[in-house]
Amino acid sequence: MAKSYKKRGKMPALITYIIAVVFLIAGLTLPLQTSAFKGGGIQFGNMPFLQLTGALATFGLFKGGLPFGKPLAHVFSLGLFGGKFNLGAILLLLYALITLVCVVMLIPLCIMKKKSEKPKKIISVLECLAITVLLPMCALAFTRPASEWNLSVFAALGVTGLMLVLQSIIYFGKSGVIKTVTLLLSSIAVLFAVANAADNLPFLTNPINKLVNAMQGKRPFETTAALYSLNGVAYYGSTVLKLALKQPSALAHGVGMGIVNYTALALTALVCLNLFLNALGLAKRTNKFMVVCNFIRYIAEIVLLLVIYISVFTTAGSYGLGLYLLTLLALAQFIISIVRLVRYKKLARALKLAEETDEDADTPDTDEEYAFDDVKPAAARMETREMVYNVNTIYNGPADSFIRKLTNEEKVEFARVFLERSSENLLVLPEYIVGGENSKFFSAVFIYLARVRSVVSDGLMNKLYNEAIRLNG
């Protein structure tokens, strides 16, 4: 089955960006609380937009009373350092500011050239900024009863994240799909291991309780829904996080309890960081730093999990369902990170070998040349060569997703070199099947890069190179 070609222009990014902006505005202006679905109706006084003055008031402004608007709701408030610093207020103000910037940027983004790379980069940056603020805002909501949540803010986060996912798949292909899978795994980890899903999402309460009851055993397998339990108290990631912010002394009553809780605190922070980095990674092409960083952070997560298993056992505690689930998710993400790292190194070695065996190379290659993303492709850095063919005809041959993105001259050139196989030097390449599965063909272009680049134009070489990167993500 042919692999469909994903458009590289700005339009997919622009369309998804407009959808994200609409939901960012809705999250700021709609007071859609969970209580509205239980007969409470829509309380327009709870609009986040109206609470901006209340957010400013937490920093000592409007001491004579609010000139307009409403006080800051508890769900958007988290006072730190004795109430002198309100994290929730800062997040709400940043949300409003980023939404305003996103709206203002719509006009310049619409008038930029369709084939320019700049609109896509700007859109990615703006959406990532929105995610950076919305993630902690929604995490903050989990510290309050579910009846107080503003679902519009959750919708803004979900839709903005979904638009990043779509852009990643459209522009990065298989790599975008893999990044989406790791993001989903991180989301599940935060929902069930960090947050108390059984309490916050009532429709999950019965299934979780039934599963916990079915897994009961003798200590340390007296299972709870949390990460673990100590002295009859169940600890979620959110539990240790709230204690660390408001009552740190409660984390450690003895060395054993301190080791367990502080390790769980580090694990909670890492799981939340993984979700954040995986969300931002959707907007960026994979490079060496990213795959190595992924490998390290999932190793660190597994090490922290092992420490908790050992510490809970030695402190007469019990393991929880959240700990088991988090272990499975961490192992799955770790395996994915290993596969991506191995594939990346394999592609890097193939390209390096091809470049080193190129007799026309003037200078030795450097490691920087093999960071496949965020740098100009190696094919584009070649010296300009004369066109292999002088084209005076219009290409009317067979076409597929790859061939359709070539210029007329490149189509004729591609047909003569690879479809008609006119160059004996390239007979080692697998046959290209129009409309078929050609990932092996493009991988072979990497391996025999020195031969290929000697007989094709720079423009065609560039597109062959980019297609190989896309398919082997």
BELZI-V945499 format. One record per pair of residues at least 6 apart in sequence whose ideal C-beta (glycine too) atoms are under 8 Angstrom apart, sorted by the first residue. I is the first residue (numbers start at 0). J is the second residue. D is the distance in whole Angstrom. If there is no record, write none. Layout:
{{I:J:D} {I:J:D}}
This chain:
{{0:435:8} {0:436:7} {1:399:5} {1:400:6} {1:434:4} {1:435:6} {1:436:7} {2:172:8} {2:400:6} {2:436:7} {2:437:8} {2:438:8} {2:470:7} {3:400:5} {4:400:3} {4:401:6} {4:403:7} {4:404:6} {5:11:8} {5:168:8} {5:169:5} {5:170:6} {5:172:6} {5:469:8} {6:169:7} {7:114:8} {7:170:7} {7:404:8} {8:113:5} {8:114:5} {9:108:8} {9:111:7} {9:112:8} {9:113:5} {9:114:7} {9:115:7} {9:118:4} {9:119:6} {9:122:8} {10:113:6} {11:165:7} {11:166:7} {11:169:5} {11:170:7} {12:118:6} {12:119:5} {12:122:5} {12:123:8} {12:166:5} {12:169:8} {12:170:8} {13:108:6} {13:109:7} {13:118:6} {13:122:7} {15:122:8} {15:162:4} {15:165:5} {15:166:6} {16:101:8} {16:108:7} {16:122:5} {16:125:7} {16:126:7} {16:162:7} {17:105:7} {18:158:7} {18:162:6} {19:101:8} {19:126:6} {19:129:7} {19:158:6} {19:159:5} {19:162:4} {20:98:8} {20:101:5} {20:102:6} {20:105:7} {22:154:6} {22:155:5} {22:158:4} {22:159:7} {23:94:8} {23:97:8} {23:98:5} {23:101:6} {23:129:6} {23:155:5} {23:159:7} {24:98:6} {24:102:7} {25:151:6} {25:154:7} {25:155:7} {26:47:7} {26:94:8} {26:133:8} {26:149:8} {26:151:4} {26:152:5} {26:154:6} {26:155:3} {26:156:8} {27:46:8} {27:47:5} {27:48:5} {27:94:6} {27:95:6} {27:98:5} {27:151:8} {27:155:8} {28:46:6} {28:47:7} {28:48:5} {28:151:8} {29:46:7} {29:151:4} {30:41:6} {30:42:5} {30:43:6} {30:44:7} {30:45:4} {30:46:5} {30:47:8} {30:149:7} {30:151:7} {31:41:7} {31:149:7} {31:150:5} {31:151:5} {31:154:8} {32:39:7} {32:41:8} {32:42:7} {32:45:6} {32:146:7} {32:147:7} {32:148:6} {32:149:6} {32:150:7} {33:145:6} {33:146:5} {33:147:8} {33:148:5} {33:150:6} {34:42:8} {34:146:5} {34:147:8} {35:41:5} {35:42:8} {37:146:8} {44:69:6} {45:69:7} {45:72:6} {45:149:7} {46:69:8} {47:75:7} {47:91:6} {47:94:7} {47:95:8} {47:149:6} {47:151:8} {47:152:7} {48:95:7} {49:68:5} {49:69:5} {50:68:6} {50:69:5} {50:70:7} {50:71:5} {50:72:6} {50:75:6} {50:91:7} {51:68:6} {51:91:7} {51:92:7} {51:95:6} {52:61:7} {52:65:5} {52:66:7} {52:67:6} {52:68:3} {52:69:8} {53:65:7} {53:68:6} {53:69:6} {53:70:4} {53:71:4} {53:72:8} {53:88:8} {54:71:5} {54:75:7} {54:85:8} {54:87:8} {54:88:4} {54:89:8} {54:91:5} {54:92:5} {55:61:7} {55:88:8} {55:92:7} {56:65:6} {56:70:7} {56:71:7} {57:71:6} {57:76:7} {57:78:8} {57:85:4} {57:88:4} {58:85:8} {58:88:7} {71:85:7} {71:87:7} {71:88:6} {71:91:7} {72:147:7} {72:149:8} {73:143:6} {73:147:6} {74:87:8} {74:139:7} {74:140:5} {74:143:5} {74:147:4} {74:148:6} {74:149:6} {75:87:5} {75:88:7} {75:90:7} {75:91:5} {75:136:7} {75:139:7} {75:149:8} {76:85:6} {76:87:4} {76:88:7} {77:85:7} {77:86:4} {77:87:5} {77:139:6} {77:142:7} {77:244:8} {78:84:7} {78:85:5} {78:86:8} {79:85:7} {79:86:6} {79:244:7} {86:135:8} {86:139:7} {87:136:8} {87:139:6} {90:132:6} {90:135:6} {90:136:5} {90:139:7} {91:136:7} {93:132:5} {94:129:8} {94:132:5} {94:133:7} {94:136:6} {94:152:8} {97:125:7} {97:128:5} {97:129:5} {97:132:6} {98:129:8} {100:125:7} {100:128:8} {101:125:5} {101:129:7} {104:121:7} {104:125:6} {108:118:5} {108:121:6} {108:122:7} {111:117:6} {111:118:5} {112:118:8} {119:166:8} {119:170:7} {122:166:8} {123:163:8} {123:166:7} {123:282:4} {123:283:7} {124:282:8} {126:159:6} {126:162:6} {126:163:5} {126:166:8} {126:282:7} {127:163:8} {127:278:8} {127:279:5} {127:282:5} {129:155:8} {129:159:5} {130:156:7} {130:159:6} {130:160:6} {130:163:7} {130:275:8} {130:278:5} {130:279:7} {131:275:7} {131:279:8} {133:152:7} {133:155:6} {133:156:4} {133:159:7} {134:156:7} {134:274:7} {134:275:6} {134:278:7} {136:152:6} {136:156:8} {137:152:6} {137:153:6} {137:156:5} {138:189:8} {138:194:8} {138:271:7} {140:147:8} {140:148:5} {140:149:7} {140:152:7} {140:153:7} {141:194:5} {141:195:8} {141:199:6} {141:237:6} {142:237:7} {142:241:6} {145:198:8} {145:199:5} {145:200:7} {145:201:7} {160:182:8} {160:278:6} {163:278:7} {163:281:4} {163:282:6} {164:175:7} {164:179:5} {164:182:7} {164:281:6} {166:175:8} {166:281:7} {166:282:7} {167:174:8} {167:175:3} {167:178:6} {167:179:7} {167:281:4} {167:282:7} {168:175:4} {168:176:6} {168:179:7} {169:175:7} {171:178:7} {171:284:6} {171:285:8} {171:469:7} {171:472:6} {172:469:5} {172:470:7} {172:472:6} {173:469:8} {173:470:7} {173:471:8} {173:472:5} {174:284:7} {174:285:5} {174:469:8} {174:472:3} {175:281:7} {175:472:8} {177:335:7} {177:339:7} {177:472:7} {178:277:7} {178:280:6} {178:281:5} {178:285:8} {179:281:7} {180:335:7} {181:277:5} {181:280:8} {181:293:8} {181:332:6} {181:335:6} {182:274:7} {182:277:4} {182:278:6} {182:280:8} {182:281:7} {184:328:5} {184:331:6} {184:332:5} {185:270:7} {185:273:5} {185:274:4} {185:277:5} {185:328:8} {185:332:7} {186:274:6} {187:324:8} {187:328:6} {188:270:5} {188:273:7} {188:274:7} {188:324:7} {188:325:6} {188:328:5} {188:329:8} {189:236:8} {189:270:6} {189:271:6} {189:274:5} {190:196:5} {191:320:8} {191:321:6} {191:324:5} {191:325:8} {192:226:6} {192:235:7} {192:236:6} {192:270:7} {192:321:4} {192:322:7} {192:324:6} {192:325:4} {192:328:8} {193:235:7} {193:236:3} {193:237:6} {193:240:8} {193:267:6} {193:270:6} {193:271:6} {194:235:7} {194:236:7} {194:237:5} {195:224:8} {195:225:7} {195:235:5} {195:237:6} {195:238:8} {196:203:5} {196:207:7} {196:224:8} {197:203:6} {197:204:5} {197:207:5} {197:208:7} {197:224:5} {198:204:7} {207:224:5} {207:320:7} {208:224:7} {210:320:7} {211:222:5} {211:223:6} {211:224:5} {211:320:6} {214:220:7} {214:222:4} {214:320:7} {215:221:7} {215:222:6} {216:222:7} {218:315:7} {218:317:6} {219:311:6} {219:312:5} {219:316:6} {219:317:5} {219:318:5} {220:317:7} {220:318:6} {221:228:7} {221:317:4} {222:317:7} {222:318:7} {222:319:6} {222:320:6} {223:233:5} {223:317:7} {223:319:5} {223:320:7} {224:233:7} {224:319:6} {224:320:5} {224:321:7} {225:233:4} {225:234:5} {225:235:5} {225:238:7} {225:319:4} {225:320:8} {225:321:5} {226:234:6} {226:235:6} {226:236:6} {226:263:6} {226:307:7} {226:319:5} {226:321:4} {226:322:5} {226:325:7} {227:233:8} {227:234:6} {227:259:7} {227:263:7} {227:307:7} {227:311:5} {227:316:5} {227:317:6} {227:318:6} {227:319:5} {227:322:6} {228:234:7} {228:316:6} {228:317:5} {228:319:6} {229:256:6} {229:259:6} {229:260:8} {229:311:7} {229:314:6} {229:316:4} {230:316:8} {233:319:7} {234:260:7} {234:263:6} {234:319:8} {235:321:6} {236:263:7} {236:266:7} {236:267:3} {236:270:7} {236:271:8} {236:321:8} {237:267:8} {239:250:6} {239:260:5} {239:263:5} {239:264:5} {239:267:6} {240:264:7} {240:267:5} {240:268:8} {242:249:5} {242:250:5} {242:260:7} {243:250:6} {243:264:5} {250:256:8} {250:257:6} {250:260:4} {250:261:6} {250:264:7} {251:257:3} {251:260:6} {251:261:7} {253:314:8} {255:310:6} {255:313:6} {255:314:4} {256:314:6} {258:306:7} {258:310:5} {258:314:8} {259:307:6} {259:310:4} {259:311:6} {259:314:6} {259:316:7} {262:303:6} {262:306:5} {262:307:5} {262:310:6} {263:307:6} {265:303:6} {266:300:7} {266:303:4} {266:304:7} {266:307:7} {266:325:8} {269:296:7} {269:299:6} {269:300:6} {269:303:7} {270:300:7} {270:325:7} {272:296:7} {273:296:6} {273:297:8} {273:300:7} {273:332:7} {276:292:8} {276:296:7} {280:289:6} {283:289:7} {283:372:7} {283:373:8} {284:371:7} {284:372:3} {284:373:6} {285:339:7} {285:343:7} {285:371:8} {285:372:6} {285:472:6} {286:370:5} {286:371:7} {286:372:4} {286:373:6} {287:343:7} {287:347:8} {287:369:8} {287:370:5} {290:336:7} {290:339:5} {290:340:5} {290:343:5} {291:340:7} {293:332:8} {293:336:4} {293:339:7} {293:340:8} {294:333:8} {294:336:5} {294:337:7} {294:340:5} {297:329:6} {297:332:5} {297:333:4} {297:336:5} {298:333:7} {300:329:5} {300:332:8} {300:333:8} {301:329:5} {301:330:7} {301:333:6} {304:322:7} {304:325:7} {304:326:5} {304:329:6} {307:322:7} {308:318:7} {308:322:7} {310:316:8} {311:317:7} {311:318:6} {342:471:7} {342:472:8} {343:371:8} {346:371:7} {346:445:6} {346:468:8} {346:471:6} {347:369:5} {347:371:8} {349:442:8} {349:445:4} {349:446:5} {349:448:8} {350:369:6} {350:371:8} {350:377:7} {350:445:6} {350:448:7} {351:364:6} {351:369:6} {352:446:8} {353:445:7} {353:446:7} {353:447:7} {353:448:3} {353:449:5} {354:360:6} {354:364:5} {354:368:7} {354:377:7} {354:448:7} {354:449:7} {355:364:6} {356:449:5} {357:448:7} {357:449:4} {357:452:7} {358:449:7} {359:453:7} {361:382:8} {367:374:7} {368:374:8} {368:377:6} {368:380:8} {369:377:8} {371:468:5} {372:468:8} {376:461:6} {376:464:5} {376:465:7} {376:468:8} {377:448:8} {377:464:7} {378:452:7} {378:457:7} {378:460:4} {378:461:5} {378:463:7} {378:464:4} {379:457:7} {379:461:5} {381:452:6} {381:457:6} {381:460:7} {383:457:6} {384:456:7} {384:457:6} {386:408:7} {386:412:8} {386:456:5} {387:412:6} {387:416:7} {387:454:6} {387:455:6} {387:456:6} {388:408:7} {388:411:6} {388:412:5} {388:415:6} {390:407:7} {390:408:4} {390:411:5} {390:412:8} {392:411:7} {393:407:6} {394:407:5} {394:410:4} {394:411:5} {394:414:7} {396:410:7} {396:414:5} {396:418:7} {397:418:8} {397:433:4} {397:434:7} {398:410:8} {398:433:7} {399:433:5} {399:434:4} {399:435:8} {401:437:7} {401:462:8} {401:466:6} {402:410:6} {402:413:7} {402:433:7} {404:462:7} {405:413:6} {405:459:7} {405:462:6} {406:458:7} {408:456:8} {408:458:8} {409:456:7} {409:458:6} {409:459:5} {409:462:7} {412:455:6} {412:456:6} {412:459:6} {413:459:6} {415:421:5} {416:422:6} {416:425:7} {416:454:6} {416:455:6} {417:425:7} {417:428:7} {417:431:5} {417:440:8} {418:431:6} {418:433:7} {420:426:6} {420:430:8} {422:454:5} {424:450:5} {424:453:7} {424:454:7} {425:447:7} {425:450:6} {425:451:7} {425:454:7} {427:443:7} {427:447:6} {427:450:8} {428:440:6} {428:443:5} {428:444:7} {428:447:6} {428:451:8} {429:437:8} {429:439:5} {429:440:5} {429:443:6} {430:440:8} {431:437:6} {431:440:5} {438:470:5} {438:471:7} {441:463:7} {441:466:5} {441:467:4} {441:470:5} {441:471:7} {442:467:6} {442:470:8} {442:471:6} {444:451:6} {444:463:5} {444:464:7} {444:467:5} {445:467:5} {445:471:8} {451:460:7} {451:463:7} {452:460:5} {455:463:7}}
